[in-house]
């Protein structure tokens, strides 16, 4: 049986009855929870379509994609119910740029069936499919369907399998970095209070959102204009049982000075978000390094095999024991 496509818009479509089972089978993290997808879709500049591929036995694949109108408009939002006449499918992870925006039981080549189904659904105006977070083996599986591919920033990960804790991790680093991290840990022990929660909507959602917006603003430019973080999205994301939130507060004033969010997974959790108050605005120097230590502490305590640290800051992440995995963006025929 050729799989059929069920195209869903999280803004208006209810959560499918099979969604929890599909997420568990595919290992999809908290950013795929339906309330989180809905909150994100409402803040998008273009429709976000979640397509589930079915065969006779049930769901066999799922893809998250933005239906991006051409020409792209970086500062406008499309009304509900409206769709661009011409555009491209932008397939990417719904909440993290470190993991793919698809899962196929039959392997990556099954994306060809998805692409055909979406062209039939969207019509001749569906001009292209752009695939993000793909590794070389996945592009090879797609063969001649790949018109163009481009190496993007690598993903950095720490192998935490078999580590007994932070001290075990530190022993694997070079002497200078190991000493530096231990000094930072002692220096900040009384400077910040660290609170780690799972499945609990943050009580300081507005403050967390403001920190994240400030972090996003650092990367704003003519070709990169991040969609603003919304309080409702942060509340939904942090309320998921497989979301871990690290909050750093000033013990004297109670001010939130840093926040990190991780998407849990039985084997490979992902560090999704980090933001902190700038040092010149009362923030805490070296808090970023303390957070990495807390992430490792949490991952090893919970026996996770690999901690994904995401993109960027390659030299720094290499110094804390992370290794790089190449990823590509590809244009599919």
C-alpha positions in Angstrom: 0.0 0.0 0.0 1.3 3.5 -0.9 1.2 5.6 2.3 -1.4 8.4 2.3 -0.8 11.8 3.7 -2.8 13.5 6.5 -2.0 17.2 6.5 -2.7 19.0 9.8 -2.5 22.6 10.9 -1.9 22.7 14.6 -3.6 26.1 14.9 -7.0 24.7 14.0 -6.8 20.9 14.0 -7.2 19.0 17.3 -4.5 16.6 18.5 -4.9 13.3 16.7 -5.8 10.3 18.9 -2.7 8.5 17.9 -0.3 11.4 18.5 1.1 10.3 21.9 1.9 6.8 20.5 3.5 8.2 17.4 5.7 10.5 19.4 6.8 7.7 21.6 7.6 5.4 18.6 9.5 8.1 16.8 11.3 9.4 19.8 10.0 13.0 19.2 10.9 15.4 22.0 8.8 17.9 23.9 8.8 20.4 21.0 6.5 18.0 19.1 3.9 17.9 21.9 0.6 19.1 20.2 0.0 22.1 22.6 3.6 23.2 21.9 3.2 22.9 18.2 -0.1 24.9 18.4 1.5 27.7 20.4 4.4 27.9 18.0 2.2 27.8 14.9 0.2 30.7 16.1 3.4 32.8 16.2 4.7 31.8 12.8 5.0 34.0 9.8 3.8 31.2 7.5 1.5 28.1 7.9 3.2 25.3 9.8 1.9 22.0 8.4 2.4 18.7 10.2 2.0 15.8 7.8 1.5 12.3 9.0 2.0 9.4 6.5 -0.2 6.4 7.0 -0.2 2.9 5.7 -2.8 0.1 6.4 -1.3 -0.4 9.9 -1.3 3.2 11.0 1.2 6.1 11.1 4.6 5.4 9.4 6.1 8.9 9.2 5.7 12.5 10.3 7.1 15.7 8.9 7.0 19.3 10.2 7.3 22.0 7.5 6.7 25.7 7.1 4.8 26.5 3.8 6.9 29.6 2.9 5.4 32.0 0.3 7.6 33.5 -2.4 9.0 36.1 -2.3 9.8 35.6 1.4 8.6 38.4 3.8 10.6 38.5 7.0 8.4 41.0 8.9 4.8 40.0 8.0 2.5 37.3 9.1 0.0 35.3 7.1 -3.7 35.4 8.2 -5.3 32.1 9.4 -6.8 30.2 6.5 -4.6 32.0 3.9 -1.9 30.2 2.0 0.6 31.5 -0.5 -0.1 30.8 -4.2 3.6 29.9 -4.8 6.1 28.7 -2.2 8.3 26.1 -0.9 8.2 23.6 2.0 10.8 24.3 4.6 11.3 21.0 6.5 13.0 21.5 9.9 12.7 20.6 13.5 9.8 22.5 15.2 11.7 23.7 18.2 15.4 22.9 17.8 17.8 23.4 14.9 19.9 20.5 16.2 17.5 17.7 15.1 15.6 16.9 11.9 12.0 17.9 11.3 10.9 14.4 10.2 10.7 10.8 11.1 10.1 7.9 8.7 9.8 4.3 9.7 11.0 3.3 6.3 14.1 5.5 6.3 14.8 8.9 4.8 14.0 7.8 1.2 10.4 7.7 2.3 10.5 11.5 2.2 10.0 11.1 -1.6 6.5 9.9 -0.9 5.9 12.8 1.4 7.1 15.3 -1.3 4.8 13.8 -3.9 1.8 13.9 -1.6 2.4 17.5 -0.6 2.7 18.6 -4.3 -0.6 16.9 -5.0 -2.1 18.6 -2.0 -0.7 22.1 -2.5 -0.7 22.1 -6.3 1.8 23.4 -8.9 2.6 26.3 -6.7 4.7 24.0 -4.5 7.9 24.8 -6.2 10.5 23.1 -4.0 11.2 21.3 -0.7 14.1 22.5 1.5 15.4 19.9 4.0 17.3 21.0 7.1 19.4 19.1 9.6 20.3 16.3 7.2 23.4 14.2 7.5 25.4 12.8 4.5 23.9 9.3 4.7 20.4 10.7 4.5 21.2 12.7 1.4 22.7 9.7 -0.2 19.5 7.8 0.5 17.6 10.4 -1.5 20.0 10.1 -4.5 19.1 12.1 -7.5 16.3 13.9 -5.7 18.9 16.2 -4.2 19.4 19.1 -6.6 21.7 21.1 -4.3 23.1 20.7 -0.8 25.1 23.0 1.4 27.1 22.3 4.4 25.8 24.3 7.4 27.0 24.6 11.0 27.8 21.3 12.6 26.0 19.9 15.6 28.1 19.5 18.8 27.5 16.6 21.2 29.1 15.2 24.4 29.3 11.5 24.8 28.1 11.0 28.3 27.6 7.2 28.1 29.2 5.5 31.1 30.1 8.7 32.9 29.6 8.5 36.6 29.2 12.3 37.1 30.7 15.7 36.6 34.1 14.7 38.0 34.3 11.9 35.5 33.6 14.4 32.7 36.1 16.9 34.0 38.9 14.3 34.1 38.4 13.9 30.4 39.1 17.6 29.6 42.5 19.3 29.3 44.0 20.6 32.4 43.4 24.3 31.7 39.7 23.9 31.0 39.2 21.5 33.9 40.8 24.0 36.3 38.8 26.9 34.8 35.5 25.1 35.3 36.3 24.1 38.9 37.1 27.7 39.7 33.9 28.9 38.1 31.9 26.4 40.1 33.4 27.6 43.4 33.1 31.2 42.5 29.4 31.1 41.6 28.3 28.7 44.3 27.0 31.6 46.4 26.3 34.0 43.5 23.4 32.2 42.0 20.7 29.8 43.1 20.1 27.0 40.6 16.6 25.4 40.2 16.0 22.4 38.0 12.5 21.3 37.1 10.8 18.9 34.7 7.3 19.2 33.5 6.5 22.4 35.4 5.4 25.5 33.6 7.8 28.3 34.6 6.3 30.7 37.1 8.5 33.5 35.7 7.3 33.0 32.1 7.4 36.7 31.3 10.9 37.1 32.6 12.1 34.0 30.8 10.5 35.2 27.5 12.2 38.6 27.9 15.6 37.0 28.4 15.0 34.8 25.3 14.0 37.8 23.2 17.1 39.6 24.2 19.2 36.6 23.2 17.5 36.4 19.8 18.0 40.1 19.2 21.8 39.5 19.1 21.4 37.6 15.9 18.9 39.9 14.2 20.0 41.0 10.8 18.9 41.6 7.2 18.8 37.8 6.5 17.9 36.6 10.0 14.9 38.1 11.8 13.8 35.7 14.5 10.2 35.3 15.3 9.6 36.7 18.8 9.4 34.3 21.6 5.9 34.2 23.2 5.1 33.7 26.8 2.3 31.2 25.9 4.8 29.1 24.0 7.3 29.0 26.8 4.6 28.0 29.3 3.4 25.1 27.1 7.0 24.0 26.4 8.2 24.0 30.0 5.0 22.2 31.1 5.8 19.1 29.1 7.1 16.2 31.3 10.1 15.8 29.0 11.2 19.4 29.2 13.9 20.2 31.7 14.2 23.9 32.8 17.3 25.3 34.5 16.7 28.7 36.2 19.5 30.8 37.7 18.5 33.5 40.2 20.3 36.0 42.3 19.9 34.7 45.9 19.7 38.3 47.4 17.2 39.9 45.0 15.4 36.9 43.4 16.1 38.3 40.0 16.2 35.8 37.2 19.7 36.1 35.6 19.8 33.0 33.4 17.7 30.3 32.0 18.4 27.1 30.0 15.9 24.6 28.5 16.7 21.1 27.5 14.5 18.6 25.6 14.8 15.2 27.2 15.1 11.9 25.4 15.8 8.4 26.6 19.2 8.5 24.9 20.0 11.9 23.3 18.6 15.0 25.1 19.0 18.3 23.3 20.1 21.6 24.9 17.5 23.8 23.2 17.8 27.3 24.7 20.1 29.5 26.7 19.8 33.1 27.7 21.2 35.3 30.4 21.2 38.9 31.6 24.2 40.7 30.1 27.0 41.2 32.5 26.9 45.0 32.1 23.2 44.9 33.1 23.8 43.0 36.3 24.3 39.5 34.9 26.8 36.9 36.2 30.1 36.4 34.4 30.8 32.8 33.3 27.2 31.7 34.0 27.3 29.9 30.6 30.0 27.6 31.8 28.2 26.9 35.0 25.1 25.9 32.9 27.2 23.4 30.8 28.3 21.8 34.1 24.8 21.6 35.3 23.7 20.0 32.0 26.4 17.4 32.3 25.5 16.8 35.9 21.8 16.2 34.9 22.6 14.0 31.9 25.0 11.7 33.8 22.7 11.4 36.8 19.9 10.3 34.4 22.2 8.0 32.4 21.7 9.7 29.1 24.1 8.4 26.4 24.7 11.7 24.5 24.0 15.3 25.3 23.4 17.4 22.2 24.8 21.0 22.7 23.5 22.4 19.4 25.2 24.6 16.9 27.7 27.4 17.2 30.6 28.2 19.6 32.5 25.3 18.2 35.9 26.0 19.8 34.3 26.5 23.2 32.2 23.3 22.9 35.2 21.4 21.8 37.0 22.5 24.9 34.3 20.9 27.1 34.5 17.5 25.3 32.0 17.9 22.5 32.6 16.5 19.0 31.1 17.8 15.8 28.6 16.1 13.4 28.2 17.6 9.9 24.8 18.6 8.8 23.5 19.9 5.5 20.6 21.9 4.0 19.3 20.4 0.8 17.0 21.4 -2.1 15.0 18.5 -3.3 13.7 18.0 -6.8 
